[in-house]
């Protein structure tokens, strides 16, 4: 238990420092969580699990965690910007994030990752985007969709009349798939990796309760519904955990295939999402990527 506590504390410190570097001032924490960070009792997560951490034997001095406050400001520090003050939801997501940060279920991924990429956005979002897994940029920054594909996704969201902070963005995998030594790029997650990690996404979806999900790319659809063939799947509504799901091409695909015809396909998918959410669509928006 002491080893698990130390791993969780290290991951928490790393995450807090990352949030602090991005300007966050507060993290919503319950009194029990603060006691746990100070080495006190840790609440049981499963039935029958110990409710306290055994007294630690002599170990080298540990670095101190950044100051935290149980205050929940309007913009919380859980990579989220809640539109309403919902401390219960924020606390539940905080607990889920803490578990994900210390996850060691995939030994090779845990050993090779820089940090866990939990998710980002509005925890009260009506719209949630789901990708496949973090890449090198995401692994370095601890946030999904921050590389070139992420910049394009942000532009797509803005074209819908929304801001990135209005939606929630997550991945099926919370860790970057490990790469062979000396190789570059990113590899596709295995079915086993997706099966192991997807319960975290399930909990995110159940807590956030979006009205619409958008699956970004074929691998995301394989992980969510076990279906392949994004060319045939995109543009058609599906249902996932009782929520309407629209599959579309991954932004990385549009970076490789920049024809207006392909961009138009994705835009039509997003307009269908906008209609589902009763978002206004201007004539200018309806004409995006159509030839004169």
Long-range contacts (C-beta under 8 A, 24 or more apart in sequence): 1-50, 1-53, 1-54, 2-53, 2-54, 2-56, 2-57, 4-102, 5-39, 5-42, 5-53, 5-56, 6-59, 6-62, 7-102, 7-104, 8-98, 8-101, 8-102, 9-37, 9-62, 9-65, 11-98, 11-101, 11-102, 11-115, 11-116, 12-37, 12-65, 12-98, 12-101, 13-63, 13-65, 13-66, 14-115, 15-97, 15-101, 15-115, 15-116, 15-142, 16-65, 16-66, 16-68, 17-66, 18-115, 18-142, 19-77, 19-79, 20-66, 24-77, 25-73, 25-77, 26-68, 26-69, 26-71, 26-72, 26-73, 26-76, 26-77, 27-68, 27-69, 27-76, 27-77, 27-78, 27-94, 28-70, 28-71, 28-72, 28-76, 28-77, 28-78, 28-87, 28-90, 28-91, 28-94, 29-68, 29-69, 29-70, 29-91, 29-94, 30-70, 30-91, 31-70, 33-94, 33-95, 33-98, 34-68, 34-70, 37-65, 37-68, 45-99, 76-123, 78-123, 79-118, 79-119, 79-120, 79-121, 79-143, 80-120, 80-121, 80-122, 80-123, 80-168, 81-121, 81-122, 81-165, 82-122, 82-123, 82-124, 83-122, 83-124, 84-124, 86-123, 86-124, 89-123, 89-124, 89-207, 89-208, 90-123, 92-207, 93-123, 93-204, 93-207, 93-208, 96-200, 96-203, 96-204, 96-207, 99-200, 100-174, 100-200, 103-174, 103-175, 103-197, 103-200, 105-196, 105-197, 106-175, 106-193, 106-196, 106-197, 108-178, 109-173, 109-175, 109-176, 109-177, 109-178, 109-193, 110-175, 111-178, 112-175, 112-176, 112-178, 112-179, 113-139, 113-175, 113-176, 113-178, 114-139, 114-140, 114-142, 114-176, 115-139, 115-142, 116-142, 116-174, 116-175, 117-142, 117-143, 117-144, 117-171, 117-174, 117-175, 117-176, 118-142, 118-170, 118-174, 118-200, 119-144, 119-168, 119-169, 119-170, 119-171, 119-204, 120-144, 120-168, 120-169, 120-170, 121-164, 121-165, 121-166, 121-167, 121-168, 121-169, 122-165, 122-166, 122-167, 122-168, 123-168, 123-207, 123-208, 124-208, 125-166, 125-167, 125-168, 125-208, 125-210, 126-210, 126-211, 126-212, 126-277, 127-162, 127-166, 127-167, 127-168, 127-210, 127-211, 127-212, 127-214, 127-273, 127-277, 128-167, 128-168, 128-169, 128-170, 128-205, 128-208, 128-210, 128-212, 128-213, 128-214, 129-153, 129-157, 129-167, 129-168, 129-169, 129-170, 129-213, 129-214, 129-216, 130-170, 130-171, 130-172, 130-201, 130-213, 130-214, 130-215, 130-216, 130-220, 130-224, 131-169, 131-170, 131-171, 131-172, 131-216, 131-217, 131-220, 131-250, 132-171, 132-172, 132-173, 132-188, 132-189, 132-216, 132-217, 132-219, 132-220, 132-223, 132-250, 133-171, 133-172, 133-173, 133-175, 133-176, 133-177, 133-186, 133-189, 133-219, 134-171, 134-173, 134-174, 134-175, 134-176, 135-176, 135-186, 136-176, 136-186, 138-171, 138-176, 139-175, 139-176, 144-169, 144-170, 144-171, 145-169, 145-251, 148-252, 148-255, 149-250, 149-251, 149-252, 149-255, 150-251, 152-251, 152-254, 152-255, 153-216, 153-251, 156-251, 156-266, 156-270, 159-267, 159-270, 159-285, 159-288, 160-270, 160-273, 160-274, 160-279, 161-274, 161-279, 161-280, 161-285, 162-279, 168-204, 168-208, 168-210, 170-201, 170-204, 171-201, 172-197, 172-198, 172-201, 172-219, 172-220, 172-223, 172-224, 173-197, 174-200, 188-219, 189-219, 189-223, 191-222, 194-222, 194-223, 198-223, 198-224, 202-241, 205-240, 205-241, 205-243, 206-241, 210-243, 211-243, 211-244, 211-276, 211-277, 212-243, 212-244, 212-245, 212-246, 212-273, 212-276, 212-277, 213-240, 213-243, 213-244, 213-245, 213-246, 214-245, 214-246, 214-247, 214-248, 214-269, 214-270, 214-273, 215-245, 215-246, 215-247, 215-248, 216-248, 216-249, 216-250, 216-251, 217-249, 217-250, 217-252, 217-253, 218-250, 219-250, 220-247, 220-250, 221-247, 234-265, 234-266, 234-269, 235-265, 235-268, 235-269, 235-272, 237-272, 244-276, 246-272, 246-273, 246-276, 260-289, 260-290, 260-291, 261-289, 263-288, 263-289, 264-288, 264-289, 264-290
